[in-house]
């Protein structure tokens, strides 16, 4: 009696659902908000982008950039505020 051989490789995982992958959306939102106004939101959207990238097997580079720009925004804002040069606060 001969037994059938198992396939040499396991079957690939099914593709993600259409519209379920928001890696790029979260990454771009995080970069824009991290650069322009809200460092905290940049970090949050960057985390969401990294999380979705890991789930869907995509590159997490946009998420890392969003987190980095969010941190830079927070540190830069703290330095400008500490030196009295923050442009949006009236320190009179």
N, C-alpha and C positions, 0 to 999 in steps of 0.2 A: 504494500500500500504506500502510495506516495502522498505526502502532505504538502499542501501549497506553501510556498515560501511567503513570509511576510513582506510587505513592500519595503524597499530599501530606505525610504525616508517617510516620516509621518506626513500626514496631509497638512497643507498650509492652513493657517487660521483664516476664518472668513473675513472679508474686507469690512471695515467699519461702516456703520450705517451712513447713508447720505445725510449730510447736515449735522452729524453728531461730532465731527472733528472741528473744534474751534480753536485749535492751537495757534493759528496765524492771527485770528481775531484778538485773542487775549494778549498775544505778544505785541501786536501793533498798538493796541490800546495802552498797554503798559509802557511802551517806549514813549509814545506821545505824551501821556500824562506825566510820566517820570521826568521828561525833559522840560515840559512847559510849566506845570503848576503843582501837581500833587505827588510828592514822592511816595507817600504811603499807598496811594492807589496804584502807582507804578509797580510797587513791590507786590501788591495783592494780585494784580493782573499778570505779572510775571510768574508768580507761583502757579496760577491757574494754567498758564501756557505750558509751563514745565510739566505739570501734572497730566494735562491732556496729551502732550508729546510722548510721555512715557507710556500712557495707555494705548496710544495709536501707533506706536513705533515710528514716530517722526523725530526730527531734529529739535532739541530744546534750546537752540541758540537764541531765538527771539525772547524767550522767557528769561534767559540769563542776562541778556542786554537790558531788558525791562527792569529787572531787579537791580542791576548795577546803576542804571540811570536814576532809579528811585532813591537809592542810597546816596548817590552823588548829590541829588537835589536836596535831600534832607541835611546832609553835612554842609553843603554850600549855603543853604538858608540859615543854618545855625551860626555859621561863621559870619555871614553878613549881618545877622541880627546882633551878634555879640559885639561887632565892631561899630555898630550904629549906621551901617551903610545899606540896610535893607530898603529897597526902593518903594515898597508898598506899605510901610509902617511909618507913621508920623511920630518921630521921637522928640518932639519939641518939649 
